[in-house]
Amino acid sequence: MTPRKVYLDNAATTQLDPRVAAAMSAAEQTAWGNASSVHGAGTAAARAVERARMEIASRTGVSPDEIIFTSGGTESNNLAILGLAFARKPAGFRVAFSAVEHPSVSEPARWLGRLGAKVVRIPVDARGLIKLPALENALKAGLDLVSVMHANNEVGTVQPVVEIASLCRRHGAVFHTDACQSFGKLPLEPAKIGAGLVSVNAHKIHGPKGVGALYARKGLKFDAIYRGGGQEGGLRSGTLNAPGIAGFGAAASLCSAEECARMTLLRDFFAASVLCAIPGSALNGDARFRLCNNVNISFEGVSSGSLLLKLSAKGIYVSSGSACAAGKNRPSPVLLAMGLGRERASSSLRFSLSRYTEKRDLTFVLKELSKGVSAERGNA
Amino acid sequence: MPEREKLDLGGVPCPANSARALLKLEMLDDGDELEVLLDDGEPAKNVPAAMSEAGHELVSSSRKGPGWVMVFRKSS
């Protein structure tokens, strides 16, 4: 009998949906041409690309011409931040980001700082929500760009993006939001939010790795960071990954509000069960403004790295930080930014659900987790 | 009664313009028509060629301002 495996690290990446794999396989057979070539093979590839572009555009209520395909969320975030700065003047550019951003936002912003840009880090509260008065003060002092993620990758806190965008508009700043975690899970309409730039990707929604997109509001002036053949309106050169993009479109078409409602029930069941069954456990992040698939809990007196390995040995895969920060053996910078303290930040695990998560999986995890925490505390 | 849909492909580069026209035709019934606005130059040559390769019929083609208006009839 195959040992049971429960994958609860879907905020890091998701399993490819077989329907997406089928769409990609079909595209590999029929859309392998260069989507910039005007002959039949090129047009077939362009057709796969445009079908996906229209799917993503219609799901976000934008024009297909406002969607730029990229290699993923990291490139989309880099393109948004550096592209806007280079369209202006990096040395005089003024950018702010929240203290809980993914490094693909904070690092390009810091790099701009080395080129002479003014870089402001906006603090968050204990739930991970941005401190709006601090943002407003920074806007009053003058900003060109504000980047705040739609939902946090570690604790799932959903930011008040409409209010943030409104503040930005009032003070003449462009608002960028990294929606890689929320796309397909929360309503995401850039025009309704008031965002000028929005990053999304495929592999968080059971699509392929290496594919993403940036929404850029029509008329917004920004520059390319990849230069070459001038694909994607000159804003992202490079031969388009038509089969991957077809997979992105297919993955987007499979997301639904019903699926999120199901995950919300599972999330709440699991969080309540853990908090009730394991003494000294505490939920991190906001209980209400939270992604439908995120549970992040600290276990007092437990090393999260050690607990993670114990669970892994039982076939349960979770995370002790964001995938990019994992392996660095340090407390979660997100939890530290929330002011939770090193001990609590070093004892947290993230359980992120997906369309494949079932209640019986969570019941199994709860049992093994309880045993693992007890063992860790006994060993301490 | 055949229907006629419109699609503005001004500013859309080749072959994305052909691809979008073909996707729009996918949604129509046989005999329905698609009126597209195209830029002059390569689009005015490439799009009708791609439509013809896919078996759709060019019904009419005329200049409109700096571009073209072309009507294609869907044929499966």
Interface residues (C-beta under 8 A of the other chain):
Chain A: A35 S36 S37 V38 G40 G42 T43 A46 R47 V49 E50 R51 M54 P64 D65 G233
Chain B: G11 V12 P13 C14 P15 A16 S18 A19 R20 L22 L23 E42 N46 A50 E53
